[in-house]
Amino acid sequence: MVFDQRKDKRRDTIHVIEYIVDGLSTSETFEGIVANISDSGLCLLTTYPLENGTRIAIKNQERLNSRSAAVRWNASNRNLYYKVGLEFV
């Protein structure tokens, strides 16, 4: 039996967002797809690798106001895309 350790219930969605990776020497904007979201975080599908602890700034979106988030976990699918768990900070 698998127990979900999340404190907030996630809602499935498909929503494209733009984000900036904190700490890069450039302010390049990346895109990703939000697969699910809760009050405390979201799951992002992206082609840009994000390491645990990395912070991103989500650009102002209709469904998500500008927010900052930190990577809590990540998984690669043959280096084609990355599934990333983000916690809002």
Contacts in CASP RR format, 6 or more apart in sequence:
PFRMAT RR
TARGET T0000
AUTHOR 0000-0000-0000
METHOD contacts of the structure
MODEL  1
MVFDQRKDKRRDTIHVIEYIVDGLSTSETFEGIVANISDSGLCLLTTYPL
ENGTRIAIKNQERLNSRSAAVRWNASNRNLYYKVGLEFV
6 38 0 8 1.000
6 40 0 8 1.000
7 40 0 8 1.000
8 38 0 8 1.000
8 39 0 8 1.000
8 40 0 8 1.000
8 41 0 8 1.000
9 38 0 8 1.000
10 36 0 8 1.000
10 37 0 8 1.000
10 38 0 8 1.000
10 43 0 8 1.000
11 36 0 8 1.000
11 37 0 8 1.000
11 38 0 8 1.000
12 35 0 8 1.000
12 36 0 8 1.000
13 34 0 8 1.000
13 35 0 8 1.000
13 36 0 8 1.000
13 37 0 8 1.000
13 63 0 8 1.000
14 33 0 8 1.000
14 34 0 8 1.000
14 35 0 8 1.000
15 33 0 8 1.000
15 34 0 8 1.000
15 37 0 8 1.000
15 61 0 8 1.000
15 63 0 8 1.000
15 64 0 8 1.000
16 31 0 8 1.000
16 32 0 8 1.000
16 33 0 8 1.000
16 34 0 8 1.000
17 31 0 8 1.000
17 32 0 8 1.000
17 33 0 8 1.000
17 34 0 8 1.000
17 44 0 8 1.000
17 58 0 8 1.000
17 59 0 8 1.000
17 61 0 8 1.000
17 64 0 8 1.000
18 29 0 8 1.000
18 30 0 8 1.000
18 31 0 8 1.000
18 32 0 8 1.000
18 58 0 8 1.000
18 59 0 8 1.000
18 61 0 8 1.000
19 29 0 8 1.000
19 30 0 8 1.000
19 31 0 8 1.000
19 32 0 8 1.000
19 56 0 8 1.000
19 57 0 8 1.000
19 58 0 8 1.000
19 59 0 8 1.000
20 27 0 8 1.000
20 28 0 8 1.000
20 29 0 8 1.000
20 30 0 8 1.000
20 56 0 8 1.000
20 57 0 8 1.000
20 59 0 8 1.000
21 28 0 8 1.000
21 30 0 8 1.000
21 48 0 8 1.000
21 50 0 8 1.000
21 54 0 8 1.000
21 55 0 8 1.000
21 56 0 8 1.000
22 54 0 8 1.000
22 55 0 8 1.000
22 56 0 8 1.000
22 57 0 8 1.000
22 68 0 8 1.000
23 55 0 8 1.000
29 59 0 8 1.000
30 46 0 8 1.000
30 48 0 8 1.000
31 46 0 8 1.000
32 44 0 8 1.000
32 45 0 8 1.000
32 46 0 8 1.000
32 47 0 8 1.000
33 44 0 8 1.000
33 45 0 8 1.000
33 46 0 8 1.000
34 42 0 8 1.000
34 43 0 8 1.000
34 44 0 8 1.000
34 45 0 8 1.000
34 64 0 8 1.000
35 42 0 8 1.000
35 43 0 8 1.000
35 44 0 8 1.000
35 45 0 8 1.000
35 83 0 8 1.000
36 42 0 8 1.000
36 43 0 8 1.000
37 43 0 8 1.000
37 64 0 8 1.000
39 88 0 8 1.000
40 87 0 8 1.000
40 88 0 8 1.000
41 69 0 8 1.000
41 85 0 8 1.000
41 86 0 8 1.000
41 87 0 8 1.000
41 88 0 8 1.000
42 69 0 8 1.000
42 85 0 8 1.000
42 86 0 8 1.000
42 88 0 8 1.000
43 83 0 8 1.000
43 84 0 8 1.000
43 85 0 8 1.000
43 86 0 8 1.000
44 50 0 8 1.000
44 83 0 8 1.000
44 84 0 8 1.000
44 85 0 8 1.000
44 86 0 8 1.000
45 81 0 8 1.000
45 82 0 8 1.000
45 83 0 8 1.000
45 84 0 8 1.000
46 81 0 8 1.000
46 82 0 8 1.000
46 84 0 8 1.000
47 80 0 8 1.000
47 81 0 8 1.000
47 82 0 8 1.000
48 82 0 8 1.000
49 74 0 8 1.000
49 76 0 8 1.000
49 79 0 8 1.000
49 82 0 8 1.000
50 56 0 8 1.000
50 71 0 8 1.000
50 74 0 8 1.000
50 82 0 8 1.000
50 84 0 8 1.000
51 71 0 8 1.000
51 74 0 8 1.000
52 71 0 8 1.000
52 72 0 8 1.000
52 73 0 8 1.000
52 74 0 8 1.000
53 70 0 8 1.000
53 71 0 8 1.000
53 72 0 8 1.000
54 70 0 8 1.000
54 71 0 8 1.000
55 68 0 8 1.000
55 69 0 8 1.000
55 70 0 8 1.000
55 71 0 8 1.000
55 89 0 8 1.000
56 68 0 8 1.000
56 69 0 8 1.000
56 70 0 8 1.000
56 71 0 8 1.000
56 86 0 8 1.000
57 66 0 8 1.000
57 67 0 8 1.000
57 68 0 8 1.000
58 64 0 8 1.000
58 66 0 8 1.000
58 67 0 8 1.000
58 68 0 8 1.000
58 69 0 8 1.000
59 66 0 8 1.000
60 66 0 8 1.000
67 88 0 8 1.000
68 88 0 8 1.000
68 89 0 8 1.000
69 86 0 8 1.000
69 87 0 8 1.000
69 88 0 8 1.000
69 89 0 8 1.000
70 86 0 8 1.000
70 87 0 8 1.000
70 89 0 8 1.000
71 84 0 8 1.000
71 85 0 8 1.000
71 86 0 8 1.000
72 85 0 8 1.000
72 86 0 8 1.000
72 87 0 8 1.000
73 84 0 8 1.000
73 85 0 8 1.000
74 82 0 8 1.000
74 83 0 8 1.000
74 84 0 8 1.000
74 85 0 8 1.000
75 82 0 8 1.000
75 83 0 8 1.000
75 84 0 8 1.000
76 82 0 8 1.000
76 83 0 8 1.000
77 83 0 8 1.000
END
